[in-house]
């Protein structure tokens, strides 16, 4: 069995709970869900329209109801007596909840079953680091909460890989691109264009499922609370105008075209723009991951103004919440 340990530190507070909704908890199941979620968003290849083939490949990596996964993930707190803080759920509102505070340290143990090769183990490690770079854990993780910084990596089987710890924007983009274009994931579906990672549509076409279309690294802002304030203010300003499907919303046909929504039930959708934080040598940066959503209603798939809301959101965060 191969084993790798990632020593991590929370950049922003994490509001993650188990059965007790008032007591924060390190939940390995949530970490596994994040890793599998990012895998699905990046899993592009010339055969990506073959759903059964995709299911078989994913089951081999992560298991299914008939076979256990060869990957084992465990989260271990840096101290058995870790403390909690009380944090605002939204920066410009008053509601607060217990959370794991910024700066809390813990280890993520990555183990692979006997028979798994060193190369495949390294694939898993890189996939975990990719997931932690693009997403967070807990409530409002798509809006900057529960972001991680990986402090170091230890292994009793593998040599250290310096490429796993990018310290500059260029190094980070190169690392993300290498992992996303690996045979495990997209097999060359992404490129660096104008300083962002973008989907190479001319080569791959448009897959019939959600996938990452762009990754953008924002400007430096060293105070995580300032980043959260900007994110929350931008979210408020974009969503209050309606037509905010691409940034997540709960709404009804009263706010949207009744020809699109022809029933009276509220419509809910998670944001297709992930906003997390990454620590580089020059400070903290927001990192934006654009996802191509897929709607059951075909009319929504072609409405450009919805998609433009994400760019409006990012511009607002970068400018400090002001348009």
C-alpha positions in Angstrom: 0.0 0.0 0.0 1.4 3.4 -1.0 0.9 6.4 1.2 1.3 10.2 0.8 0.5 12.8 3.4 -0.4 16.4 2.5 -0.1 18.9 5.4 -2.7 21.6 4.9 -3.8 24.9 6.4 -7.1 26.6 6.0 -7.0 29.8 4.2 -10.6 30.8 4.9 -13.0 29.5 7.6 -14.6 26.1 6.8 -18.3 25.6 7.8 -18.5 21.8 7.5 -20.9 19.7 9.6 -22.0 16.1 10.1 -25.0 14.8 12.1 -24.6 17.7 14.5 -25.4 20.8 12.5 -24.0 23.1 15.2 -20.6 21.5 15.6 -18.0 21.7 12.8 -16.5 18.4 11.7 -13.7 17.2 9.4 -15.6 15.1 6.9 -13.6 12.7 4.7 -16.7 11.9 2.7 -16.9 15.6 1.7 -13.3 15.6 0.6 -13.9 12.4 -1.5 -17.0 14.1 -3.0 -14.9 17.2 -4.0 -12.2 15.0 -5.6 -14.7 13.0 -7.6 -16.6 16.2 -8.6 -13.5 17.8 -10.0 -12.6 14.6 -11.8 -16.0 14.5 -13.5 -15.6 18.2 -14.6 -12.2 17.5 -16.2 -12.9 14.0 -17.6 -12.9 14.8 -21.3 -11.6 12.7 -24.2 -12.6 11.8 -27.7 -14.9 9.1 -26.3 -16.6 11.4 -23.7 -20.0 10.9 -25.4 -19.9 7.2 -24.4 -21.5 7.4 -21.0 -21.0 3.7 -20.2 -17.3 4.0 -20.9 -17.1 7.1 -18.6 -18.9 5.2 -15.9 -16.6 2.2 -16.2 -13.5 4.4 -16.0 -14.8 6.3 -13.0 -15.8 3.1 -11.2 -12.3 1.7 -11.7 -10.8 4.8 -10.0 -13.4 5.5 -7.3 -15.4 2.3 -6.8 -19.1 1.7 -7.1 -21.8 -0.3 -5.2 -20.1 -3.6 -6.3 -16.5 -2.8 -5.8 -14.6 -0.7 -3.2 -12.4 2.2 -4.4 -8.6 1.6 -4.4 -8.2 5.1 -3.1 -8.4 5.8 0.7 -8.6 9.4 1.9 -8.4 10.4 5.6 -8.4 13.9 7.2 -6.5 14.1 10.5 -6.6 17.4 12.6 -3.2 18.8 13.6 -4.3 18.8 17.2 -6.8 16.6 19.0 -8.1 19.7 20.7 -8.7 21.9 17.7 -10.7 25.0 18.3 -13.7 26.5 16.6 -14.5 30.1 15.8 -17.8 31.9 15.1 -17.9 33.3 11.5 -20.4 35.2 9.4 -21.9 33.0 6.7 -22.2 36.1 4.5 -19.9 39.0 5.2 -22.4 41.9 4.9 -25.1 40.0 6.9 -25.4 39.3 10.6 -26.0 35.5 10.7 -23.1 33.6 12.2 -22.2 29.9 12.8 -19.4 27.9 14.3 -16.6 27.1 11.9 -13.0 25.8 11.7 -10.9 29.0 11.6 -8.5 30.3 9.1 -5.0 28.9 9.9 -6.2 25.6 11.3 -3.8 22.8 10.3 -4.6 19.2 9.4 -3.2 16.3 7.3 -4.8 14.6 4.4 -3.6 11.0 4.1 -3.8 9.5 0.6 -3.5 5.7 0.5 -3.9 3.3 -2.4 -4.6 -0.4 -2.2 -2.1 -3.1 -2.8 -1.5 -3.7 -6.5 -1.9 0.0 -7.5 1.2 1.2 -9.3 3.4 4.1 -8.2 2.4 6.0 -11.4 -1.3 5.6 -10.6 -0.8 6.6 -7.0 0.9 9.8 -8.2 -2.2 10.4 -10.4 -4.4 10.2 -7.4 -2.1 12.6 -5.4 -2.1 15.1 -8.3 -5.9 14.8 -8.6 -6.4 15.6 -4.9 -4.1 18.6 -5.2 -6.0 19.8 -8.3 -9.3 19.5 -6.4 -8.0 21.4 -3.4 -6.7 24.1 -5.7 -10.0 24.7 -7.5 -12.5 24.0 -4.8 -13.2 24.1 -1.0 -15.3 22.3 1.5 -18.3 23.2 3.6 -21.1 25.7 3.3 -20.5 28.4 0.7 -17.4 26.6 -0.6 -18.3 27.9 -4.1 -17.9 31.4 -2.7 -14.5 31.2 -1.1 -15.1 29.4 2.2 -13.1 26.3 3.1 -10.2 27.0 0.9 -6.9 25.2 1.5 -3.2 25.8 1.3 -0.9 22.8 1.0 2.1 23.4 3.2 4.2 20.3 2.4 4.0 16.7 1.2 5.5 13.6 2.9 5.7 10.1 1.5 7.2 6.9 2.7 7.2 5.5 -0.8 7.5 8.3 -3.3 10.2 10.9 -4.0 9.1 14.5 -3.4 7.6 16.2 -6.5 8.4 19.9 -6.6 6.0 20.4 -9.4 3.2 19.8 -6.9 3.9 23.0 -5.1 3.7 25.9 -7.5 4.8 29.2 -6.0 3.9 31.6 -8.9 0.9 32.2 -11.1 2.8 30.8 -14.1 3.9 27.7 -12.2 0.3 27.1 -11.0 -1.2 27.4 -14.4 1.4 25.0 -15.8 0.7 22.5 -13.0 -3.1 22.7 -13.4 -2.8 22.3 -17.2 -0.5 19.3 -16.9 -2.9 17.5 -14.5 -6.0 18.4 -16.5 -4.4 17.3 -19.8 -3.1 14.1 -18.4 -4.3 10.7 -19.8 -6.3 10.3 -16.5 -8.5 13.3 -17.4 -8.9 15.3 -20.6 -6.0 14.0 -22.7 -5.1 17.5 -24.1 -8.4 19.3 -24.1 -7.1 22.4 -22.4 -4.7 25.2 -23.3 -3.3 28.4 -21.8 -4.7 31.4 -23.6 -4.3 35.1 -22.5 -3.1 34.0 -19.1 -6.1 31.7 -18.4 -6.7 28.0 -18.8 -9.4 27.5 -21.5 -11.2 24.6 -23.1 -10.0 23.7 -26.6 -13.4 23.5 -28.2 -12.1 23.2 -31.8 -10.6 19.8 -30.8 -13.2 18.4 -28.5 -16.5 19.9 -29.4 -19.3 20.3 -26.8 -19.7 17.4 -24.4 -23.3 16.6 -23.3 -22.5 17.1 -19.6 -21.1 19.9 -17.3 -17.4 20.5 -17.7 -14.7 23.1 -16.9 -14.4 25.7 -19.7 -12.0 28.2 -18.1 -9.8 28.8 -15.1 -8.8 32.4 -14.2 -6.4 33.4 -11.4 -7.3 36.8 -9.9 -5.2 39.7 -8.6 -3.4 39.6 -5.2 -5.3 40.5 -2.1 -3.6 39.2 1.0 -6.5 39.5 3.5 -8.9 36.6 3.1 -11.7 38.6 4.8 -11.4 41.3 2.1 -11.7 38.6 -0.6 -14.8 37.2 1.1 -16.3 40.7 1.4 -15.8 41.2 -2.3 -17.2 37.8 -3.3 -20.3 38.3 -1.1 -20.9 41.8 -2.3 -20.5 40.8 -6.0 -22.8 37.8 -5.5 -25.5 40.1 -3.9 -25.3 42.7 -6.7 -25.4 40.2 -9.5 -28.1 38.0 -8.1 -30.5 40.8 -7.1 -31.1 41.8 -10.7 -32.4 38.3 -11.6 -31.3 36.5 -14.7 -28.5 35.0 -12.6 -28.8 31.3 -13.5 -25.1 30.9 -14.2 -24.1 32.2 -10.7 -26.6 30.2 -8.7 -30.0 31.4 -7.6 -33.4 30.6 -6.1 -36.0 32.3 -8.1 -39.5 32.0 -9.6 -41.0 32.9 -13.0 -42.0 36.3 -11.5 -38.3 37.4 -12.0 -37.7 35.5 -15.2 -39.3 35.1 -18.6 -42.5 33.1 -18.1 -41.9 31.6 -21.6 -38.8 29.9 -20.2 -40.3 29.0 -16.8 -43.8 27.9 -17.3 -44.6 26.6 -13.8 -45.1 28.2 -10.4 -42.5 26.2 -8.5 -39.3 28.0 -7.4 -36.2 27.1 -9.4 -32.9 26.3 -7.7 -29.5 25.9 -9.2 -25.9 25.7 -7.8 -23.5 28.2 -9.2 -21.5 27.2 -12.3 -18.8 29.6 -11.1 -16.5 28.2 -8.4 -14.6 30.8 -6.5 -11.8 29.6 -4.2 -8.5 31.0 -2.9 -4.9 30.0 -3.6 -1.7 31.1 -1.7 1.3 31.8 -3.9 4.7 33.3 -3.0 3.4 36.8 -3.6 0.2 36.4 -1.5 -3.4 35.3 -1.7 -5.3 35.2 -5.0 -8.9 34.3 -5.8 -9.2 31.6 -8.4 -12.3 31.3 -10.6 -13.4 28.1 -12.3 -16.0 28.4 -15.0 -18.3 25.4 -15.6 -20.5 24.8 -18.5 -23.9 23.8 -17.1 -26.5 21.7 -18.8 -30.2 22.6 -18.5 -33.1 20.3 -19.0 -34.8 23.2 -20.7 -33.0 23.7 -24.1 -34.1 27.3 -24.2 -31.8 28.1 -21.3 -28.7 26.5 -23.0 -28.5 29.3 -25.6 -29.2 32.4 -23.5 -25.9 34.4 -23.6 -26.9 37.0 -21.1 -27.0 34.3 -18.3 -23.4 33.3 -19.1 -22.3 36.9 -19.2 -23.3 37.2 -15.5 -20.3 35.2 -14.5 -17.9 37.7 -16.2 -19.8 40.5 -14.5 -19.4 38.7 -11.2 -15.6 38.2 -11.6 -15.1 41.8 -12.7 -17.0 43.0 -9.6 -14.8 40.9 -7.3 -11.6 42.1 -8.9 -12.7 45.7 -8.7 -13.8 45.4 -5.1 -17.5 44.8 -5.4 -18.2 47.9 -7.5 -19.2 47.8 -11.1 
